[in-house]
Amino acid sequence: MKRMAQIGIGQVFGRWTVVSRAASDRYGERWNCNCICGSRKSVSAQTLWSRHSQSCGCLHREVSAANGRANIKHGASARGTTTPEYNAWLGMRRRVLGHDESHRRNYTDRGITVCDRWRASFADFLADVGPRPSSKHSLDRYPDPNGIYEPGIVRWATAREQANNRSNTHVISIGGVTKPLVEWAERSGLDRCALMWRVDKGWPAERLLDPSRRRPRPSERSVQTEQKENAP
């Protein structure tokens, strides 16, 4: 309720612009809003903040019409079946334009959206990213995992490639070469957790991949401790 009280004249929610206070009803406060298309409607504060209402309905009609044109022209959706590329396009838009709370938190609230070229045109999206290479590939924002969905930032990538591209991926440099920690672990044969332990302990880069130096297992550490305690 405290957040809703912050609504004021002139605020913009999607295609709505708040113009005046309306009579409240049993669901709470309401506001008179002008849509970008020119229509006016009384909208509840709750649906404005939750973004369940972003227009008078014109946005939905425009997107639906664009989807229909893409389906007819490219055959990406016919008789209840859709191509993987078309499903990826729908999923991309759902993440940044949908109403799901987790989507808003992970995408909209972080400023991640989809460019105008792809927003309503599956044809342009497909022309820019091309067909999916295999069933193991999905959309990935690369090289900037925090960037928006637009040409030059989006690629088809495997699960491993996407994991290496995550914003929280631990990257280390050894011998002038920078790689994700998981790749260094696989390359050296070290356990990923063991390599992370070395990094956390501040080991110098030249010793990080030394196979002769490893973190003692719990059982080994207890034996070493006992030997030290019993030493004369």
Buried (B, 14 or more C-beta within 10 A) or exposed (E): EEEBEEBEEEBEBBBBBBBEBBEEEEEEBBBBBBBBEEEBBEBBBBBBBBBEBBBBBBBEEBBEEBBEBBBEEBEBBEEEEBBBBBBBBBEBBEBBBBBEEEBBEEBBEEEBBBBEBBBBBBBBBBEBBEEBEEEEBBBBBBEEBEBBBBEEBBBBBBEEBBEBBEEEBBEBEBEEEEBBBBBBBBEBEBEBEBBBBBBEEEBEEEEBBEEEEBBEEEEEEEEEEEEEEEEE
